[in-house]
Amino acid sequence: MTNNNDNNNSNSQGFDYDILVEESLINVVKKVLKITSESGLRGNSHFFITFNGEHPSVIVPPELKNTDKSDIKIIIQHQFWDLKTTDDHFEVTLSFSGEKKNIFVPFKAITSFTDPSVGFGLQFKIEDNIKDNNLNIGESTDLDKQNKSNSENTDVKSGEVVSLDEFRGKK
């Protein structure tokens, strides 16, 4: 196959690897929750899931939204029921102060996923989740303007490639 540099009007800036990686990592969460919904937790596994409680599709008991933070953390461990996983969300019943409450979380709202029993954790970029919520490419938001303003006012170094040889013990 040859590349004649005709992108068929596609984005000429190349691949958006950040989005591709985020999608792949969220698929790990989907798969783990799907397996758990079908056969239960394995071994000592349990999950800490943090998500954006202000996402428009999130459904949680009102008492979980009474905090000043938009992030909500749930734990799937001993007391959970009816875990269901679809392509775009998961839902589960959890116990809060002895009462069972239903939770509905779109995968786009998840900001972190951790299984502390094996030291595994994922962190997701909330900015990408916000942009995925029906914003058009090139549309500027107040958050984008604030981030741009903040980046103009600070001296931030870009990432550097560092050789690990200088950190290795000499033999």
N, C-alpha and C positions, 0 to 999 in steps of 0.2 A: 504494500500500500504506500502510496506517495502522499506527501503533504504539499499541496499547492498554495498554502497560506490563505485559502478561502475559508473563512470561518462561518460562512452562511449567516452573517449578521450576528454571530455570537460574541460574547465578551472577549475582546482582544487582549485583556490583561492576564489571561491564563486561568488556571484552576484556582478555586478558593479552597485551599487545603484545610484551613481552619474549620470550615463548615463540613467538609467531608469527614474529618477526624471526629468532630462533635457527633455527627450522625452515626458513625461507627461505634463510638463509645456509648451512646444512648441505646444502641442495639444490644450491647452487653447487658445493660440494666433490664431491657425488655426480656431478654432470654432468661436471665436469672429469675426474674419475677414470674415468668411463664412456667419455668420448671418448678418453682416453689408453689405456684397455684395448682399444679398438677400432682405433685408428689410430696409437698411439704418441705420444710427446711432440712438441709443436709448437715449432719455433724453438729458442730457448735455454731454454725452460721446464723447470723441475725443482721438486720440491715438498719442503718440510720439513713433516712432519706430526708433531705432538706429541699424545700421547693418554695417558689414565689407565691405567697398567699394572695397577692394582688392580681395574679393572672386571672383574666375574665372567666376562664372555664373551670377554675379550681372550685370544688365544693367541699367545705369543711364546716364543722360546728362553729357557731359564732364565737364561742369562748376561746377558740384557738387564735382568732384574729384580734383579740383585745390587747395584744402587745404593741409596742411602738415599732417593732421591726416588721418588715414585710415577709421575711423568711420564716417558715414554719418547719419544725423538725418532727418527724414521726419515727417510731421504732417498730420494726416488725420482728417480733421475737416470740414471746410466750402467748400473749393474748391477742390473737388476730383471727378473723374469720372471713370467709367468702372473698378471698383474694382472687380478682379477675384481671386478666391482662389482655389488652387489645393492641392493635398497631399504633394507636395514638394516645392511649391512656392506661392507667391502672386504677382499680378501685378496691377498697378493703374496708372491713369493719374493725374498728379498734375500740378498746375500753378506755374511757376517760372518767376518772372518779367513780368507777364501778358501773358506768353506763356505756352501752354499746352505741357507737356513732359511726356513720358511713363517711368515707373520705373518697373523693374523686379527684385524681391528679393527672393532667395531661403531661406527657413526657417532656414537652417543651418548657414546662414550668419547673422542672427539676434543676436545682443548682448544685447538689452534691449527692453522692451515693457512696456509702461506706459499709464494708463487712469487716468489723474490727476483729472478728475471730481469726481471720487469716491476714490481717494487715492490708486489706485491699481498699482503695478509695479512688473515686473519680470526682473531679471538680468541673462544672460546666460554666461557660461564659454566659452570664445573664444578658449581656448586650446582644449576643446572637439570638437569644430566645426572644428578646423584645423586638428585634428587627424581623424575626420570622412571623410575628403577629400582624400580618397584613400590611406592612409598610412597603412602599415601592422602593426599588433601588434608586438611590440618588435623592430620596426624600430626606430632608433634614429634620431631626427632632430636637427638642430642648436639651435632651441628654447628650446628643451629638455635639450641639453648640457648646454646652458646658465642658465636655471632654476636650473639645478643640481649644477653648479658652484656657482651660487648665494646662494643656500641653504646651501652649504658647508661652505661658508664664513660668514654666519650670524648665530647668536644664535636665533632660532625661537622656541618658546614654542608651543607644540601641544595644542589642545583645552582641556578645563577642564569642568567637570560637576560642576555647582555651584548651591547650593540650593537657591531658590527664597525667602525662609523664612526670610533671613537676610535683604531683601529689603522691606518686607511688614511692614506696620505700626503695632505697638503693641497696642492691645486693652486692 
